[in-house]
Amino acid sequence: MAHPHASPAHPAAPHDPSRVRGGWALLLVLAGNMLIDALEVSVVIVALPSISAGLGLTPVAVQWVMGGFALGFAGLLLVGTALVARFGRRPLYLGALAVFVLASLAGGLTSDPTLLVVTRVLKGVCAALTAPTGLAIITTTYREGPERRRAISVYSFFGAIGFTTGLLLSGALTSLNWRLTFLCTAPAALLLLCLAARSVPRDPRRGTGRPRTPLRPPRRLLTNGPLIRSALGAATLNGSYLTLLVLAAFYLQTAWHWSPWQTALGFLPACTPLAVAALFAGPMVARFGAPRLIALGAAAPLAGYLLALAGTPPHSYAAGLLPTLVLVGAGFVLSFTALNLHAGSALPATDRPAATALYQTAVQLGAVLVPTAGAALLTAGLAGRPPGAPGTVDAYRAPLMLIAVVAAIGLALALWGLRASNSPRNTAR
């Protein structure tokens, strides 16, 4: 999920009652787009076992159906803001939505695994364009103060509930046909495109002397401790979490023969708390401090993964998988917003757009690298074994150990950040 930031470089929009009334239609478009971007990751997780069986793919091959979106997102995020600045918000936003619609249709209709992954990468590229564009539109359309904060809160809330929405959609649609998980966003994106064509404001004329936004982030950001620790911590949190869901989707549907809908409902304890707590996360960070929450949020998932390892194979959902899902969900509630806020806490306003892009790129790369490694270990463990064969559950131990190690790295980074925040030169901050 992209973290919203308001750039003071943009002048506040003049107050106009008709503009504000029309602004709600615009906000609906931007928030709806954010919801679609967020659910695009989760909408295929529950469907992965069905896609694997339907196309004859191994877990590591089918994982790219999920990872392709994150790869496309990460690949263009660093230059997305610069492209918006150079070519204009409205043309890029409308163009990205149009390509998104076509890629959704192509992905749902193809039987070629390579083309399916390509469409997912394309959709990730589109999301990398619409996310910074949506934020830019908000900061220039809504007046600074309560109006803009309200718009950003709605925008962020839709992003927070997008992941949960995607899981539920995936469970419901996969039970009918897994292709529907790719097709379902096409009509929604087409509707948003029609509304956006009427509500997204045209770009103001720019003088020829206006400096261009650089395509690369400033080098000084790579040596900023809070930013880099937060980015890597968020990558470990996101990557281990998605890997757990992929492993659980395969296990529940092949070993326990759960339906996709049962699987989606079983995942709710890991994602619903974040959606519920999204509107209260800011005050929580203000009260307890980001470094403390980040450390607690890194410790909770690690405890869950170790608990899952100790109980492999799980003999029941309530005593086996549920405690791990609850602990992982608690980790996100505690640290997700704290990581976002801490990443740019010590940066000047002019550096925050580039820092946000760098941070989100790390988050998306975590969603590619860790699940791919976990799925590769699972594929190797399942090689030569028919589904449900004795000893199959042992194949899940190695990928579980992987995500436990990744989570331990995240905790080490969090404790490093907590110690740095308590050092004498930082106590005045």
C-alpha positions, 0 to 999 in steps of 0.5 A: 500500500502506498503511504500518502504524503502531502508535498508542500511544493504544491500550492493549496487549491482555492476554496470553491464550494462547487469544486469541493462537491465535485471533489467527492466524486474525484475522491471516490475514483482515487480511493476506489483505484487504491482499493483495486491496487491493494486487492490485486495482491491478495485476490490471487492468493487463495486461487493459487492452488486452483491455478496451479492445478488448472495450468499444470504449474509448480508452486514456484511457477504459479507464485509468479502470478502473485509476484508478477504484480509486485515486480511490476509495481516495484520496477516503476515506483522509483520513477513513477513520480518523475514520470507524472511530473514530466508527462502530466497527472491526467494523461498518465492516470487515465492511460494506466487505468485503460491498460489495467482494464485490458490486462485484466481481461487478457489475464482472465482469458489466457491459458498461457502461463507466461502471458498470464504473468506478463499481464500481472506485471503490466498491472503492477506497472499501472499501479505504480503510476496511479498510486503517486498520481492519485496522491499528487491529485489529492495534494493539489485538489484539496485544501491543506488542513481538514479537507486534505486530511479527510481526503487522505484518510479516506484514501488510506482506509480504502487501501487498508481494506483492499487486501481483505476485500481481495481475499474474500473475492478470491475465495468466492470467485475461485469456488466458481472459476479461478479466471474470475479472480483476474476478470473481476477488476476489469469492470470496476477499473473501466467504471473508474476510468469513465468517472476519472475522465470526467472528474480528474482535473487537467494539469495546470500549464507549466512554465518552460523553466520549471526544473524536472523531477530526477528519475533517481532518488538522491544518494543521501537517502541510501545513507539515512538510517531510519529510512533504510531500516524501516524499508528493510523491516517493512520488506521482511514483514510483508514478504514473510506474511505473503509467503505464509499465506501462500504456504497456508493456501496450498496446505489447507486446500491440498492436505485438508481439502478446504474449499477456496471460500473456507481458506479465505475465511480462515485467513481473516484473522491475519488481515482484518485487524489491520483494516479495522485499526487503520484509522487509529494507527496514527494516534497509537504511533503518537502515543507510544512512539514508532520505534517501540511499535516497530519492535513489538510488531516485528516480534509478534510475527516471529513468535507466530512463525516459531509456533507454526514450526513447533506445531508442524504439521498442524492437527487443527486450525484453532490450535495450529494455524490460527495462533500464527495468523493472529500474531502476524495480524497483530504485528501488522497492526502494531508496526505497519503505520509506524514503519511508514511514518518512521521512514520519513520522520527525519527527512525534509519535505522535499525528500519525502516523495523520493523516500516514499517511492524507495520505501514502497519499492522495498516493500514490493521487492519483499513481496517478490523475493521471499515468496519466490524463495519459499515457493521454490523450497516447497516445490523442491519438497513436493517433487515426486510426491502426489498431493496428500501423500504421506510425508507431504507435510514435511515439505512445508518445514523448510519454507516455514524456517525461511520465513522465520529467519526473515522475520528474525532479520526484521526483528534485529533491524527493529531492535537496532532502530529502537536502540538508535532512537534511545541513543543520547543524541536522539533523545531530544527528538 
